[in-house]
Amino acid sequence: MSLPPGFLDELRTRLSIGQVVGRKVMWDQRKSNQGKGDLWAPCPFHQEKSASFHVDDRKGYYYCFGCHAKGDAISFVRETENVGFMEAVEILAGEAGMTMPKRDPQAQAKSDRRTLLAEVMEQAVQYYRLQLKTGAGAEARDYLAGRGLNDAALERWEIGLAPQGWQNLWDHLTGKGVAEDLILGAGLGKPSNQGKKPYDTFRHRIMFPIRDARGRCIAFGGRAIDPNDNAKYLNSPETELFDKGRSLFNYAPAREAAGKGQPLLVAEGYMDVIALSEAGFGAAVAPLGTAVTETQLQMMWRIAPEPVITLDGDTAGQRAAMRVIDLALPLLEAGQSVRFAMMPEGQDPDDLLKSAGAGAMREKVEGALPMVQLLWQREIEGKVFDSPERKAALDKALREKIKLIKDPSIRSHYGQAIKDMRWELFSNNRKPASGGQQRSTWTPKGAKLPAQMSTKTSLLGGGASSEDHLREAVILAVLIRNPKILNDFYGALERMLCSGPDIALLRDALLKVEPQDNVEALLNNDLGDAPLAKLFGQAHVAITPAVRRPDNGELARMCLAEELAKLTSRRGHAHEVQDAIDEMNSDVADERLTTRLAQSIAAMNNAGRQDGDDSAEYDTSDNGARIKKDERSAFDALLDKIDFAKGSKGN
């Protein structure tokens, strides 16, 4: 309905926002100046210890410098009471002594009916509570005592009993003069399909009242006493009062407890919430027989920025966690997420509290997993990533999930977290270089390099390890200075076998950054100044054009492609030579060795035409390949050995 002009202005004039807000907060007396209407308090919308929530009583507005919540008295009531605009106006108008304008007849009738339904629900609460105290309630009382609930707890939670029989509540309410359509409209009775008198919705069940944010009973949850009952738990049907996807059990008390600093816990059922609350975890809620809905998640975020989902430690509980993740991903905002406290297998929060106590539960809550970690576990659990195709499938699945996040900053941080976990997973499975040998240790330029095993056994040896290190250093330096092309070479960088721990350290750190980051600053922060200073201090790195003149463009791409090609061809050639030596000493040596070695030499020299080694002297082999004279001599010696070995076998 529309309000008459000036009504809201008069309402705001009559009300003191300081008084409205003061019901929910404790003013900071040192920081506030009540005489000037300048009021400060810890924010009721997010957990904090400092007083960053400011109320200007003269202007009628509030603002939080922490979470940036802002508004007037009406918006404050809407957010804290979880009510609509008109309901908030009604609440404040009642406090200000103002009469609400008359609504249209249909709206007024609907409001009046909701009021009558709420009154009928309260009568049902009182009836069920009395039934629990009678002789018929002995079985239910014994069950509740076995669950650890004493008389005081039964009173706090207003737990009752729907006795056996078909029309107990119906007869009670109609005897009090309650209209039949109100009993049916409240979901307390159902019409008979056989033309008989309507019957009670709940029979032979322990009853838990479900209240809304304003404390009105809007529904019931009933737990079957008979263990053979097909429905262990039964909720009220949806009515004009009750929408189960927009309601949470224990919402109002949990909001109050969370406002005092307690973590918001989300359990699966009524008994879990009651057990948590009785154990000191007062900010506990539960959905009502359904998976968590978007509206329920938004309600939780009004209470606390990071609700902790305490799910049962079974397959169903884990599936529920995954449904929450899929629901929450598009809704994430800075400082607004979900964490997960997984219970031990086969236990729910109530079981854990009984078996290990509140301390064990507190440890689970404090160690609750962030959503990104559970998302990662879902995609890798029970899978083996022993091929590029399987790794690519993992990357695709995770990318599809991350795309659901609308906030670009959060999406970027999720991508980084996934990249870190991916690197940790695959680096643990990375095989050492050179057929299982440990990576060699790099020695500073100018020092004498120890002979490597590959060098000793290769007839074409000549400092390949040192050349590899030089190329690796150039590759890393170009990427650090031109980070925007990092994604184009990510796969090659990940596959690059490092010749020393210093190169491996920089390579691993570089794989964890994003192209848009200030890469040099991040690496300096993570590794210290020394590794980068050492890298860029090398002469062959300093003179590289893509390092001296970073442009993130074609020059950097050409430089990287060339250096990677040289590195790959040289290492491939070293493997070919080693294979040739192994075959020469076996019984399978034949003319194919000569062809393979010639092809390897040609590939290596073609990749290295721009080596810049102008002082070397070259020959041209019979197949047109360009080869250094000293390497040609070594190559000829190897071919002579092969021919000699073949001749010996022929004799």
LINKA-V893764 format. One record per residue. SS is DSSP state (2 for helix, 1 for strand, 0 for the rest). PSI is psi in radians with two decimals (none if undefined). NEAR is the number of other C-alpha atoms within 8 Angstrom. Layout:
ss=SS psi=PSI near=NEAR
ss=SS psi=PSI near=NEAR
This chain:
ss=0 psi=2.74 near=4
ss=0 psi=2.46 near=3
ss=0 psi=2.60 near=7
ss=0 psi=2.64 near=6
ss=0 psi=2.40 near=5
ss=0 psi=-0.17 near=6
ss=2 psi=-0.84 near=8
ss=2 psi=-0.63 near=8
ss=2 psi=-0.74 near=7
ss=2 psi=-0.66 near=8
ss=2 psi=-0.80 near=12
ss=2 psi=-0.56 near=10
ss=2 psi=-0.72 near=7
ss=2 psi=-0.50 near=7
ss=0 psi=2.59 near=10
ss=0 psi=2.03 near=10
ss=2 psi=-0.48 near=12
ss=2 psi=-0.66 near=11
ss=2 psi=-0.68 near=8
ss=2 psi=-0.84 near=10
ss=2 psi=-0.58 near=10
ss=2 psi=-0.34 near=9
ss=0 psi=-0.34 near=6
ss=0 psi=-0.22 near=7
ss=0 psi=2.91 near=10
ss=0 psi=2.02 near=7
ss=1 psi=2.48 near=10
ss=0 psi=1.85 near=11
ss=0 psi=-0.53 near=6
ss=0 psi=-0.58 near=4
ss=0 psi=-0.43 near=7
ss=0 psi=2.64 near=10
ss=1 psi=1.56 near=9
ss=2 psi=-0.54 near=7
ss=2 psi=-0.56 near=5
ss=2 psi=0.04 near=6
ss=0 psi=0.41 near=11
ss=1 psi=1.77 near=12
ss=1 psi=2.45 near=15
ss=1 psi=2.53 near=13
ss=1 psi=2.83 near=13
ss=0 psi=2.46 near=15
ss=0 psi=2.31 near=13
ss=0 psi=-0.13 near=8
ss=0 psi=-0.25 near=10
ss=0 psi=2.71 near=10
ss=0 psi=2.22 near=11
ss=0 psi=2.84 near=8
ss=0 psi=-0.50 near=5
ss=0 psi=2.78 near=6
ss=0 psi=1.54 near=11
ss=0 psi=0.04 near=11
ss=1 psi=2.06 near=13
ss=1 psi=2.32 near=13
ss=1 psi=2.18 near=14
ss=1 psi=1.72 near=12
ss=0 psi=-0.46 near=12
ss=0 psi=-0.70 near=6
ss=0 psi=-0.33 near=5
ss=0 psi=0.50 near=12
ss=1 psi=2.75 near=12
ss=1 psi=2.74 near=12
ss=1 psi=2.36 near=11
ss=1 psi=2.17 near=12
ss=0 psi=-0.12 near=9
ss=0 psi=-1.05 near=7
ss=0 psi=-0.06 near=7
ss=0 psi=0.37 near=7
ss=0 psi=2.45 near=9
ss=1 psi=2.79 near=8
ss=1 psi=-2.89 near=10
ss=0 psi=-2.89 near=10
ss=2 psi=-0.65 near=12
ss=2 psi=-0.81 near=11
ss=2 psi=-0.56 near=10
ss=2 psi=-0.78 near=10
ss=2 psi=-0.70 near=11
ss=2 psi=-0.78 near=12
ss=2 psi=-0.72 near=9
ss=2 psi=-0.50 near=7
ss=2 psi=-0.10 near=8
ss=0 psi=0.89 near=9
ss=0 psi=2.91 near=10
ss=0 psi=3.08 near=7
ss=2 psi=-0.87 near=9
ss=2 psi=-0.61 near=6
ss=2 psi=-0.67 near=8
ss=2 psi=-0.71 near=13
ss=2 psi=-0.72 near=9
ss=2 psi=-0.77 near=9
ss=2 psi=-0.84 near=8
ss=2 psi=-0.62 near=11
ss=2 psi=-0.68 near=12
ss=2 psi=-0.71 near=9
ss=2 psi=-0.59 near=7
ss=2 psi=-0.07 near=9
ss=0 psi=0.44 near=6
ss=0 psi=2.50 near=8
ss=0 psi=2.22 near=6
ss=0 psi=2.46 near=6
ss=0 psi=2.58 near=6
ss=0 psi=2.40 near=5
ss=0 psi=3.06 near=7
ss=0 psi=2.72 near=7
ss=2 psi=-0.70 near=6
ss=2 psi=-0.77 near=6
ss=2 psi=-0.70 near=8
ss=2 psi=-0.71 near=10
ss=2 psi=-0.70 near=8
ss=2 psi=-0.73 near=8
ss=2 psi=-0.71 near=8
ss=2 psi=-0.65 near=8
ss=2 psi=-0.72 near=8
ss=2 psi=-0.67 near=10
ss=2 psi=-0.73 near=8
ss=2 psi=-0.70 near=9
ss=2 psi=-0.73 near=13
ss=2 psi=-0.64 near=13
ss=2 psi=-0.67 near=8
ss=2 psi=-0.72 near=12
ss=2 psi=-0.67 near=12
ss=2 psi=-0.63 near=9
ss=2 psi=-0.65 near=9
ss=2 psi=-0.67 near=10
ss=2 psi=-0.84 near=11
ss=2 psi=-0.68 near=8
ss=2 psi=-0.84 near=10
ss=2 psi=-0.70 near=13
ss=2 psi=-0.72 near=12
ss=2 psi=-0.67 near=10
ss=2 psi=-0.56 near=13
ss=2 psi=-0.47 near=15
ss=0 psi=-0.09 near=9
ss=0 psi=3.10 near=8
ss=2 psi=-0.57 near=6
ss=2 psi=-0.28 near=9
ss=2 psi=0.10 near=12
ss=2 psi=-0.79 near=10
ss=2 psi=-0.75 near=7
ss=2 psi=-0.70 near=11
ss=2 psi=-0.68 near=9
ss=2 psi=-0.73 near=8
ss=2 psi=-0.81 near=8
ss=2 psi=-0.64 near=10
ss=2 psi=-0.67 near=9
ss=2 psi=-0.41 near=7
ss=0 psi=0.09 near=6
ss=0 psi=0.30 near=6
ss=0 psi=2.10 near=10
ss=0 psi=-3.10 near=8
ss=2 psi=-0.68 near=6
ss=2 psi=-0.70 near=7
ss=2 psi=-0.68 near=9
ss=2 psi=-0.66 near=10
ss=2 psi=-0.75 near=8
ss=2 psi=-0.72 near=6
ss=0 psi=0.00 near=9
ss=0 psi=0.69 near=10
ss=0 psi=2.43 near=13
ss=1 psi=-2.91 near=14
ss=1 psi=2.26 near=15
ss=1 psi=1.91 near=13
ss=0 psi=2.94 near=11
ss=0 psi=2.69 near=7
ss=0 psi=2.77 near=7
ss=0 psi=-0.49 near=7
ss=0 psi=0.55 near=9
ss=2 psi=-0.97 near=10
ss=2 psi=-0.69 near=10
ss=2 psi=-0.85 near=13
ss=2 psi=-0.65 near=8
ss=2 psi=-0.83 near=8
ss=2 psi=-0.76 near=12
ss=2 psi=-0.56 near=10
ss=2 psi=-0.43 near=7
ss=0 psi=0.01 near=6
ss=0 psi=0.20 near=6
ss=0 psi=2.32 near=10
ss=0 psi=2.51 near=7
ss=2 psi=-0.67 near=7
ss=2 psi=-0.48 near=6
ss=2 psi=-0.67 near=11
ss=2 psi=-0.78 near=15
ss=2 psi=-0.72 near=11
ss=2 psi=-0.47 near=10
ss=0 psi=-0.08 near=15
ss=0 psi=0.26 near=13
ss=0 psi=-0.28 near=12
ss=1 psi=2.80 near=12
ss=1 psi=2.48 near=10
ss=0 psi=2.58 near=9
ss=0 psi=2.45 near=9
ss=0 psi=-0.13 near=5
ss=0 psi=0.28 near=4
ss=0 psi=0.21 near=5
ss=0 psi=-3.07 near=7
ss=0 psi=2.48 near=6
ss=0 psi=2.72 near=10
ss=1 psi=2.86 near=11
ss=1 psi=2.42 near=13
ss=0 psi=-0.71 near=9
ss=0 psi=2.24 near=8
ss=0 psi=2.35 near=10
ss=0 psi=0.91 near=12
ss=1 psi=2.61 near=12
ss=1 psi=2.29 near=13
ss=1 psi=2.32 near=13
ss=1 psi=1.99 near=12
ss=1 psi=2.44 near=13
ss=1 psi=2.11 near=12
ss=1 psi=2.65 near=14
ss=0 psi=-3.03 near=12
ss=0 psi=-0.38 near=10
ss=0 psi=0.05 near=7
ss=0 psi=0.07 near=7
ss=0 psi=2.41 near=8
ss=1 psi=2.10 near=12
ss=1 psi=-0.24 near=12
ss=1 psi=3.09 near=14
ss=1 psi=2.67 near=11
ss=1 psi=2.31 near=12
ss=1 psi=2.25 near=12
ss=1 psi=2.16 near=10
ss=1 psi=2.37 near=13
ss=0 psi=-0.64 near=9
ss=0 psi=2.05 near=6
ss=0 psi=-0.29 near=6
ss=0 psi=0.02 near=4
ss=0 psi=2.39 near=8
ss=0 psi=-0.57 near=4
ss=0 psi=1.85 near=6
ss=0 psi=-0.80 near=8
ss=1 psi=2.47 near=8
ss=1 psi=2.23 near=9
ss=1 psi=2.77 near=10
ss=0 psi=2.58 near=10
ss=0 psi=2.82 near=6
ss=0 psi=2.39 near=9
ss=0 psi=-3.03 near=9
ss=0 psi=-0.40 near=8
ss=0 psi=-0.58 near=11
ss=0 psi=2.12 near=10
ss=0 psi=1.84 near=9
ss=2 psi=-0.47 near=11
ss=2 psi=-0.13 near=11
ss=2 psi=0.32 near=8
ss=0 psi=2.69 near=12
ss=0 psi=2.40 near=13
ss=1 psi=2.28 near=11
ss=0 psi=0.51 near=12
ss=2 psi=-0.91 near=13
ss=2 psi=-0.83 near=11
ss=2 psi=-0.63 near=9
ss=2 psi=-0.68 near=13
ss=2 psi=-0.72 near=10
ss=2 psi=-0.75 near=9
ss=2 psi=-0.69 near=11
ss=2 psi=-0.57 near=15
ss=2 psi=-0.34 near=12
ss=0 psi=0.16 near=6
ss=0 psi=-0.01 near=8
ss=0 psi=2.55 near=10
ss=0 psi=2.50 near=10
ss=0 psi=2.09 near=15
ss=1 psi=2.42 near=12
ss=1 psi=2.02 near=14
ss=1 psi=3.12 near=14
ss=0 psi=-0.52 near=11
ss=0 psi=3.02 near=10
ss=2 psi=-0.82 near=9
ss=2 psi=-0.59 near=7
ss=2 psi=-0.77 near=12
ss=2 psi=-0.78 near=15
ss=2 psi=-0.76 near=9
ss=2 psi=-0.74 near=11
ss=2 psi=-0.80 near=14
ss=2 psi=-0.74 near=11
ss=2 psi=-0.42 near=9
ss=0 psi=0.05 near=8
ss=0 psi=-0.02 near=7
ss=0 psi=1.32 near=11
ss=0 psi=-0.41 near=12
ss=0 psi=1.20 near=15
ss=1 psi=2.38 near=15
ss=1 psi=2.95 near=14
ss=1 psi=2.47 near=13
ss=0 psi=2.92 near=17
ss=0 psi=1.33 near=11
ss=0 psi=0.15 near=7
ss=0 psi=2.90 near=8
ss=0 psi=2.72 near=8
ss=0 psi=2.30 near=9
ss=0 psi=2.93 near=10
ss=2 psi=-0.71 near=8
ss=2 psi=-0.74 near=8
ss=2 psi=-0.67 near=13
ss=2 psi=-0.72 near=10
ss=2 psi=-0.65 near=8
ss=2 psi=-0.72 near=9
ss=2 psi=-0.73 near=11
ss=2 psi=-0.40 near=11
ss=2 psi=-0.46 near=10
ss=2 psi=-0.82 near=12
ss=0 psi=2.55 near=13
ss=0 psi=-0.41 near=12
ss=1 psi=1.35 near=11
ss=1 psi=2.56 near=14
ss=1 psi=2.04 near=14
ss=1 psi=2.00 near=13
ss=1 psi=1.59 near=14
ss=1 psi=2.66 near=17
ss=1 psi=2.54 near=16
ss=1 psi=0.88 near=13
ss=0 psi=-3.14 near=9
ss=2 psi=-0.71 near=6
ss=2 psi=-0.69 near=7
ss=2 psi=-0.70 near=10
ss=2 psi=-0.64 near=11
ss=2 psi=-0.66 near=8
ss=2 psi=-0.68 near=10
ss=2 psi=-0.74 near=11
ss=2 psi=-0.61 near=10
ss=2 psi=-0.66 near=9
ss=2 psi=-0.70 near=10
ss=2 psi=-0.84 near=10
ss=2 psi=-0.61 near=9
ss=2 psi=-0.71 near=10
ss=2 psi=-0.53 near=12
ss=2 psi=-0.84 near=11
ss=0 psi=-0.23 near=9
ss=0 psi=-0.05 near=8
ss=0 psi=2.47 near=12
ss=1 psi=2.91 near=8
ss=0 psi=2.16 near=6
ss=0 psi=0.10 near=6
ss=1 psi=1.85 near=9
ss=1 psi=-2.83 near=12
ss=1 psi=2.50 near=12
ss=1 psi=2.85 near=12
ss=1 psi=2.18 near=15
ss=1 psi=1.78 near=13
ss=1 psi=2.22 near=11
ss=1 psi=2.77 near=14
ss=1 psi=2.68 near=9
ss=1 psi=2.29 near=7
ss=0 psi=0.08 near=8
ss=0 psi=2.61 near=12
ss=0 psi=3.08 near=12
ss=2 psi=-0.67 near=15
ss=2 psi=-0.77 near=11
ss=2 psi=-0.77 near=8
ss=2 psi=-0.74 near=14
ss=2 psi=-0.69 near=14
ss=2 psi=-0.66 near=7
ss=2 psi=-0.58 near=6
ss=2 psi=-0.17 near=9
ss=0 psi=3.05 near=9
ss=2 psi=-0.53 near=9
ss=2 psi=-0.72 near=7
ss=2 psi=-0.67 near=10
ss=2 psi=-0.69 near=12
ss=2 psi=-0.67 near=8
ss=2 psi=-0.71 near=8
ss=2 psi=-0.72 near=11
ss=2 psi=-0.78 near=11
ss=2 psi=-0.50 near=6
ss=0 psi=0.34 near=7
ss=0 psi=2.44 near=11
ss=1 psi=2.43 near=9
ss=1 psi=2.77 near=9
ss=2 psi=-0.63 near=11
ss=2 psi=-0.58 near=9
ss=2 psi=-0.69 near=8
ss=2 psi=-0.62 near=10
ss=2 psi=-0.76 near=10
ss=2 psi=-0.79 near=11
ss=2 psi=-0.66 near=8
ss=2 psi=-0.69 near=8
ss=2 psi=-0.40 near=9
ss=2 psi=-0.27 near=9
ss=0 psi=2.23 near=6
ss=0 psi=0.18 near=4
ss=0 psi=2.70 near=5
ss=0 psi=2.29 near=6
ss=0 psi=1.27 near=7
ss=0 psi=0.28 near=6
ss=0 psi=2.72 near=6
ss=2 psi=-0.61 near=7
ss=2 psi=-0.71 near=6
ss=2 psi=-0.66 near=10
ss=2 psi=-0.70 near=10
ss=2 psi=-0.64 near=8
ss=2 psi=-0.68 near=8
ss=2 psi=-0.80 near=10
ss=2 psi=-0.74 near=8
ss=2 psi=-0.79 near=8
ss=2 psi=-0.73 near=9
ss=2 psi=-0.67 near=11
ss=2 psi=-0.70 near=8
ss=2 psi=-0.67 near=8
ss=2 psi=-0.76 near=10
ss=2 psi=-0.54 near=11
ss=0 psi=-0.41 near=8
ss=0 psi=-0.37 near=8
ss=0 psi=2.15 near=13
ss=0 psi=-0.61 near=9
ss=0 psi=2.07 near=8
ss=2 psi=-0.61 near=7
ss=2 psi=-0.80 near=6
ss=2 psi=-0.70 near=11
ss=2 psi=-0.70 near=12
ss=2 psi=-0.76 near=8
ss=2 psi=-0.63 near=8
ss=2 psi=-0.76 near=10
ss=2 psi=-0.72 near=9
ss=2 psi=-0.75 near=11
ss=2 psi=-0.73 near=9
ss=2 psi=-0.71 near=11
ss=2 psi=-0.71 near=9
ss=2 psi=-0.79 near=9
ss=2 psi=-0.62 near=9
ss=2 psi=-0.75 near=8
ss=2 psi=-0.73 near=10
ss=2 psi=-0.71 near=8
ss=2 psi=-0.87 near=8
ss=2 psi=-0.48 near=8
ss=2 psi=-0.51 near=7
ss=2 psi=-0.43 near=6
ss=0 psi=0.05 near=6
ss=0 psi=2.29 near=6
ss=0 psi=2.55 near=5
ss=0 psi=2.76 near=9
ss=2 psi=2.85 near=10
ss=2 psi=0.99 near=7
ss=2 psi=0.65 near=5
ss=2 psi=-0.12 near=7
ss=0 psi=2.66 near=7
ss=0 psi=2.63 near=7
ss=0 psi=2.48 near=11
ss=0 psi=2.72 near=8
ss=0 psi=2.27 near=7
ss=0 psi=2.47 near=9
ss=0 psi=2.44 near=7
ss=0 psi=2.69 near=5
ss=0 psi=2.36 near=4
ss=0 psi=-0.37 near=4
ss=0 psi=2.75 near=6
ss=0 psi=2.18 near=5
ss=0 psi=2.34 near=6
ss=0 psi=2.56 near=4
ss=0 psi=2.23 near=6
ss=0 psi=2.81 near=8
ss=2 psi=-0.73 near=6
ss=2 psi=-0.57 near=9
ss=2 psi=-0.73 near=12
ss=2 psi=-0.66 near=9
ss=2 psi=-0.19 near=8
ss=0 psi=2.26 near=11
ss=0 psi=-0.22 near=10
ss=0 psi=0.34 near=8
ss=0 psi=2.70 near=10
ss=0 psi=0.79 near=5
ss=0 psi=0.58 near=7
ss=2 psi=-0.62 near=9
ss=2 psi=-0.71 near=8
ss=2 psi=-0.68 near=8
ss=2 psi=-0.69 near=8
ss=2 psi=-0.75 near=10
ss=2 psi=-0.71 near=13
ss=2 psi=-0.77 near=9
ss=2 psi=-0.72 near=11
ss=2 psi=-0.72 near=11
ss=2 psi=-0.74 near=11
ss=2 psi=-0.75 near=12
ss=2 psi=-0.83 near=11
ss=2 psi=-0.75 near=10
ss=2 psi=-0.73 near=12
ss=2 psi=-0.73 near=14
ss=2 psi=-0.66 near=10
ss=2 psi=-0.68 near=10
ss=2 psi=-0.33 near=10
ss=0 psi=1.10 near=14
ss=2 psi=-0.34 near=12
ss=2 psi=-0.29 near=8
ss=2 psi=0.15 near=12
ss=2 psi=-0.75 near=10
ss=2 psi=-0.54 near=7
ss=2 psi=-0.43 near=6
ss=2 psi=0.29 near=8
ss=2 psi=-0.82 near=9
ss=2 psi=-0.77 near=7
ss=2 psi=-0.68 near=8
ss=2 psi=-0.70 near=9
ss=2 psi=-0.61 near=8
ss=2 psi=-0.22 near=6
ss=0 psi=2.12 near=6
ss=0 psi=2.21 near=5
ss=0 psi=2.44 near=11
ss=0 psi=-0.11 near=13
ss=0 psi=2.84 near=11
ss=2 psi=-0.52 near=11
ss=2 psi=-0.71 near=8
ss=2 psi=-0.75 near=12
ss=2 psi=-0.68 near=10
ss=2 psi=-0.81 near=8
ss=2 psi=-0.72 near=10
ss=2 psi=-0.82 near=11
ss=2 psi=-0.71 near=8
ss=2 psi=-0.66 near=9
ss=2 psi=-0.56 near=10
ss=0 psi=-0.28 near=10
ss=0 psi=-0.04 near=10
ss=0 psi=2.90 near=10
ss=0 psi=2.58 near=8
ss=0 psi=-0.53 near=10
ss=0 psi=-0.11 near=6
ss=0 psi=2.84 near=7
ss=0 psi=1.54 near=6
ss=2 psi=-0.81 near=12
ss=2 psi=-0.72 near=8
ss=2 psi=-0.73 near=7
ss=2 psi=-0.75 near=10
ss=2 psi=-0.70 near=12
ss=2 psi=-0.68 near=10
ss=2 psi=-0.71 near=8
ss=2 psi=-0.67 near=6
ss=2 psi=-0.21 near=8
ss=0 psi=3.03 near=8
ss=0 psi=-0.46 near=8
ss=2 psi=-0.85 near=7
ss=2 psi=-0.76 near=10
ss=2 psi=-0.67 near=9
ss=2 psi=-0.70 near=8
ss=2 psi=-0.72 near=8
ss=2 psi=-0.93 near=10
ss=2 psi=-0.20 near=10
ss=0 psi=-0.19 near=8
ss=0 psi=2.37 near=8
ss=2 psi=-0.77 near=7
ss=2 psi=-0.40 near=8
ss=2 psi=-0.79 near=13
ss=2 psi=-0.55 near=10
ss=0 psi=-0.05 near=8
ss=0 psi=2.18 near=9
ss=2 psi=-0.72 near=8
ss=2 psi=-0.25 near=13
ss=2 psi=-0.72 near=13
ss=2 psi=-0.63 near=8
ss=0 psi=1.27 near=6
ss=0 psi=2.34 near=11
ss=0 psi=-0.07 near=8
ss=0 psi=0.40 near=11
ss=0 psi=-2.52 near=7
ss=2 psi=-0.64 near=6
ss=2 psi=-0.82 near=10
ss=2 psi=-0.72 near=13
ss=2 psi=-0.74 near=10
ss=2 psi=-0.74 near=8
ss=2 psi=-0.81 near=10
ss=2 psi=-0.80 near=10
ss=2 psi=-0.73 near=8
ss=2 psi=-0.81 near=9
ss=2 psi=-0.67 near=11
ss=2 psi=-0.67 near=11
ss=2 psi=-0.75 near=9
ss=2 psi=-0.78 near=11
ss=2 psi=-0.76 near=11
ss=2 psi=-0.76 near=8
ss=2 psi=-0.69 near=12
ss=2 psi=-0.73 near=10
ss=2 psi=-0.63 near=8
ss=2 psi=-0.69 near=9
ss=2 psi=-0.70 near=12
ss=2 psi=-0.69 near=10
ss=2 psi=-0.68 near=8
ss=2 psi=-0.76 near=11
ss=2 psi=-0.77 near=12
ss=2 psi=-0.72 near=11
ss=2 psi=-0.67 near=8
ss=2 psi=-0.74 near=10
ss=2 psi=-0.74 near=9
ss=2 psi=-0.73 near=8
ss=2 psi=-0.60 near=10
ss=2 psi=-0.57 near=11
ss=0 psi=0.07 near=7
ss=0 psi=-2.96 near=7
ss=0 psi=0.16 near=6
ss=0 psi=0.15 near=6
ss=0 psi=2.34 near=12
ss=0 psi=-2.98 near=6
ss=0 psi=-0.25 near=6
ss=2 psi=-0.43 near=7
ss=2 psi=-0.76 near=9
ss=2 psi=-0.76 near=8
ss=2 psi=-0.80 near=8
ss=2 psi=-0.75 near=9
ss=2 psi=-0.68 near=12
ss=2 psi=-0.75 near=8
ss=2 psi=-0.66 near=8
ss=2 psi=-0.74 near=12
ss=2 psi=-0.76 near=11
ss=2 psi=-0.76 near=11
ss=2 psi=-0.71 near=9
ss=2 psi=-0.74 near=12
ss=2 psi=-0.59 near=11
ss=2 psi=-0.68 near=9
ss=2 psi=-0.40 near=11
ss=0 psi=0.39 near=8
ss=0 psi=-0.42 near=7
ss=0 psi=0.51 near=5
ss=0 psi=-0.52 near=5
ss=0 psi=0.14 near=5
ss=0 psi=1.25 near=5
ss=0 psi=-0.31 near=5
ss=0 psi=-0.24 near=4
ss=0 psi=2.60 near=6
ss=0 psi=2.40 near=7
ss=1 psi=2.59 near=8
ss=1 psi=2.85 near=9
ss=1 psi=2.17 near=9
ss=0 psi=3.04 near=8
ss=0 psi=-0.54 near=5
ss=0 psi=0.17 near=5
ss=0 psi=-0.04 near=6
ss=0 psi=2.54 near=11
ss=1 psi=2.21 near=11
ss=1 psi=2.46 near=13
ss=1 psi=2.58 near=10
ss=2 psi=-0.70 near=9
ss=2 psi=-0.59 near=6
ss=2 psi=-0.55 near=9
ss=2 psi=-0.70 near=10
ss=2 psi=-0.80 near=8
ss=2 psi=-0.66 near=10
ss=2 psi=-0.74 near=10
ss=2 psi=-0.68 near=8
ss=2 psi=-0.69 near=8
ss=2 psi=-0.73 near=9
ss=2 psi=-0.67 near=9
ss=2 psi=-0.71 near=8
ss=2 psi=-0.74 near=8
ss=2 psi=-0.79 near=10
ss=2 psi=-0.68 near=8
ss=2 psi=-0.73 near=8
ss=2 psi=-0.70 near=9
ss=2 psi=-0.70 near=10
ss=2 psi=-0.67 near=8
ss=2 psi=-0.71 near=7
ss=2 psi=-0.60 near=6
ss=2 psi=-0.56 near=5
ss=0 psi=none near=4
